[in-house]
Amino acid sequence: MSYKKIDSEDILFFQQVLGEKYVLFDKDNLHKYAQDETEDLVFSPEVVLKPSNTLEVSQILKYCNDLGLPITPQGARTGLSGGALPLFGGVALSMERFNCILSIDKNNGQVIVEPGVITEVLQNSVAEEGLFYPPDPASKGSCFIGGNLAENSGGPKAVKYGVTNEYVLNLEVVYPNGKIEWTGANVLKNATGYNLTQLIVGSEGTLAVITKAVLKLIPLPKRNLLMLIPFRSAEKACEAVAAIFKAGITPSGLEFMERDALTWTADFINDTSTRIGDDEAAHLLVEVDGNHEDILMKECEAIMEVVEQFDPLEVLFADTQAQKDRLWNLRRKVGEAVKSQSVYKEEDTVVPRYALPDLLKGVKEIGHKYGFKSVCYGHAGDGNLHVNIIKGNLTEEQWEHELPKAIREIFELTVKLGGTISGEHGIGHVQKSYMDIPFSAFTLELMRAIKNVFDPKGILNPGKIFPSK
């Protein structure tokens, strides 16, 4: 795929729209916006644009569409699938100046927010009004709402409350031709034509640029209890997950961490208070929430009765908010800790939760076959297992040419178990060559046709999702 290169006339147009301050093409800024958190990949844009309102986005998109300039929307660049990397150069469209919470509607439980608002900032703002926005990716302290919408992000709370798309009522978007439209209505039920709102969510910035979002809010739970449960066997820990739900209990968080995930993270953040016994192979971090502590205590007791069948060790109850924060911080920092240890690749597998033990066992067997170490963790309550493949002593030949075969086997196993190849990180650039595993050629062509309707010139976030023909 070839695109027009940006020249001085293009720069002059962008400066007329945005002002010189928000049109960046110096070496340092181009390098900064050439990366997200995906491995060590670098793809430099030719210019970085920072609009502040919908009209500016419309003018930029129409101009790029008319001239055939590739344009890659970017949020906080915390993604793990290369979704925000400008593979073909062109324009990096940074949405960081779209950082306002426009209104909080307490009467209807809704918020109107711009895409550059940090997720945790939104959560804290609505919590002050007694309201709750549940989606909470591990990077919630830095990621943007727009990126969450683009990837249909989840997080620990998804097990009880669902992922991002379940909280999206309406979107203001700009299409590649510059047209500004709302996709739905600010209502809880909508059976009016095709659901364009839900089509845009999770489309990874390939169909339109989101400039406003109307999100649903729910009442804020007043209390929560948290337990860290160690197990002698990682597979037994995974077996316990489905058993908890079969017993009729729905935790507000149910996270799985292999031993190395916890120990590496404790070292990474200098947490000396977390002591991990020699016989602890894996841990479940289990949270329940609600409004009545006596009910939550009964749920914890019921969970303990269930997990007793799976050979647990001594359970740690977080008695204080400081202890809860420490344990959640351990979980949220796992990805950074693994990255600090070695060159790695992270695969975002998801299966029905009952199949989680089989997935974990299969991942380890594939690792043994190809000679790599893996560190696994994730949102076990959703069957979502993040498989971190550590380069370690693998040669460049093994890493570049043998490892893709191993990843393909992991994904084939995942699909065989009834799952798919991404639960929340998206496909982006790094997983697109595996899309033939979950989808037939017909389905992929149908998806390409949808892309073509929205973006016939292929300028918007090109090179993502679809495998090369």
TANOR-V426611 format. One record per residue. RES is the residue in one small letter. SS is DSSP state (@ for helix, = for strand, . for the rest). PSI is psi as a letter, one per 30 degrees, with the letter a starting at -180 (* if undefined). Layout:
res->(RES;RES)
ss->(SS;SS)
psi->(PSI;PSI)
This chain:
res->(m;s;y;k;k;i;d;s;e;d;i;l;f;f;q;q;v;l;g;e;k;y;v;l;f;d;k;d;n;l;h;k;y;a;q;d;e;t;e;d;l;v;f;s;p;e;v;v;l;k;p;s;n;t;l;e;v;s;q;i;l;k;y;c;n;d;l;g;l;p;i;t;p;q;g;a;r;t;g;l;s;g;g;a;l;p;l;f;g;g;v;a;l;s;m;e;r;f;n;c;i;l;s;i;d;k;n;n;g;q;v;i;v;e;p;g;v;i;t;e;v;l;q;n;s;v;a;e;e;g;l;f;y;p;p;d;p;a;s;k;g;s;c;f;i;g;g;n;l;a;e;n;s;g;g;p;k;a;v;k;y;g;v;t;n;e;y;v;l;n;l;e;v;v;y;p;n;g;k;i;e;w;t;g;a;n;v;l;k;n;a;t;g;y;n;l;t;q;l;i;v;g;s;e;g;t;l;a;v;i;t;k;a;v;l;k;l;i;p;l;p;k;r;n;l;l;m;l;i;p;f;r;s;a;e;k;a;c;e;a;v;a;a;i;f;k;a;g;i;t;p;s;g;l;e;f;m;e;r;d;a;l;t;w;t;a;d;f;i;n;d;t;s;t;r;i;g;d;d;e;a;a;h;l;l;v;e;v;d;g;n;h;e;d;i;l;m;k;e;c;e;a;i;m;e;v;v;e;q;f;d;p;l;e;v;l;f;a;d;t;q;a;q;k;d;r;l;w;n;l;r;r;k;v;g;e;a;v;k;s;q;s;v;y;k;e;e;d;t;v;v;p;r;y;a;l;p;d;l;l;k;g;v;k;e;i;g;h;k;y;g;f;k;s;v;c;y;g;h;a;g;d;g;n;l;h;v;n;i;i;k;g;n;l;t;e;e;q;w;e;h;e;l;p;k;a;i;r;e;i;f;e;l;t;v;k;l;g;g;t;i;s;g;e;h;g;i;g;h;v;q;k;s;y;m;d;i;p;f;s;a;f;t;l;e;l;m;r;a;i;k;n;v;f;d;p;k;g;i;l;n;p;g;k;i;f;p;s;k)
ss->(.;.;.;.;.;.;.;@;@;@;@;@;@;@;@;@;@;@;.;@;@;@;=;=;.;.;@;@;@;@;@;@;.;.;.;.;.;.;.;.;.;.;.;.;.;.;=;=;=;.;.;.;.;@;@;@;@;@;@;@;@;@;@;@;@;@;@;.;.;.;=;=;=;=;.;.;.;.;.;.;.;.;.;.;.;.;.;.;.;.;=;=;=;=;.;.;.;.;.;.;=;=;=;=;=;.;.;.;.;=;=;=;=;.;.;.;.;=;@;@;@;@;@;@;@;@;@;.;.;.;=;=;.;.;.;=;.;.;.;.;.;.;.;=;@;@;@;@;@;@;@;.;.;.;=;.;.;@;@;@;@;.;.;@;@;@;@;=;=;=;=;=;=;=;=;.;.;.;.;=;=;=;.;.;.;.;.;.;.;.;.;.;.;.;.;@;@;@;@;@;.;.;.;.;.;.;.;=;=;=;=;=;=;=;=;=;.;=;=;.;.;.;=;=;=;=;=;=;=;=;=;.;.;@;@;@;@;@;@;@;@;@;@;@;@;@;.;.;.;.;.;.;=;=;=;=;=;=;@;@;@;@;@;@;@;@;@;@;.;.;.;.;.;.;.;.;.;.;.;.;.;=;=;=;=;=;=;=;=;=;.;.;@;@;@;@;@;@;@;@;@;@;@;@;@;@;@;@;@;@;.;=;.;.;.;=;=;.;.;.;@;@;@;@;@;@;@;@;@;@;@;@;.;@;@;@;@;@;@;@;@;.;.;=;=;=;=;=;=;=;.;.;@;@;@;@;@;@;@;@;@;@;@;@;@;@;@;@;@;@;.;.;=;=;=;=;=;=;=;@;@;@;.;=;=;=;=;=;=;=;.;.;.;.;.;@;@;@;@;@;@;@;@;@;@;@;@;@;@;@;@;@;@;@;@;@;.;.;.;=;.;.;.;.;.;.;.;.;.;.;.;@;@;@;@;@;@;@;.;.;@;@;@;@;@;@;@;@;@;@;@;@;@;@;.;.;.;.;.;=;.;.;.;.;.;.;.;.;.)
psi->(k;k;l;k;k;k;a;e;e;e;e;e;e;e;e;e;e;f;l;e;f;g;j;k;g;l;e;e;e;e;e;e;g;f;l;a;g;j;b;h;k;k;j;k;l;f;k;k;k;i;l;f;l;e;e;e;e;e;e;e;e;e;e;e;e;e;f;h;k;k;k;j;k;k;c;f;h;g;l;g;g;g;f;g;k;i;e;g;b;b;k;j;j;k;g;f;f;i;h;k;j;e;k;j;j;e;e;f;h;l;k;k;k;l;f;g;k;k;e;e;e;e;e;e;e;f;e;f;g;g;l;k;j;e;k;i;l;e;g;f;f;f;l;l;e;e;e;e;e;e;f;h;l;c;l;e;f;f;e;e;f;l;a;e;f;f;g;j;e;l;k;k;l;k;l;f;g;f;k;k;l;k;f;b;l;h;l;f;k;j;h;j;a;k;i;f;e;f;e;e;k;g;g;h;g;f;e;l;k;k;f;l;k;j;k;k;l;l;k;k;k;f;l;l;k;k;k;j;j;l;l;f;k;e;e;e;e;e;e;f;e;e;e;e;e;f;g;g;k;j;l;f;k;j;k;k;k;l;e;e;e;e;e;e;e;e;e;e;g;h;j;f;f;j;k;j;l;f;g;j;f;l;k;k;j;k;k;k;l;a;f;j;e;e;e;e;e;e;e;e;e;e;e;e;e;e;f;f;f;g;h;l;a;k;k;j;k;j;f;l;e;e;e;e;e;e;e;e;e;e;e;f;g;e;e;e;e;e;e;f;e;l;k;l;k;k;k;i;l;k;l;k;f;f;g;e;e;e;e;e;e;e;e;e;e;e;e;e;e;f;g;l;k;k;k;k;l;a;i;e;f;f;g;j;j;j;j;j;j;k;e;b;g;k;l;e;e;e;e;e;e;e;e;e;e;e;e;e;e;e;e;e;e;e;e;e;g;g;a;l;f;k;e;f;f;l;e;b;e;f;f;f;f;g;f;f;e;f;k;l;e;e;e;e;e;e;e;e;e;e;e;e;e;e;i;f;f;h;f;j;h;l;g;l;e;k;l;k;*)
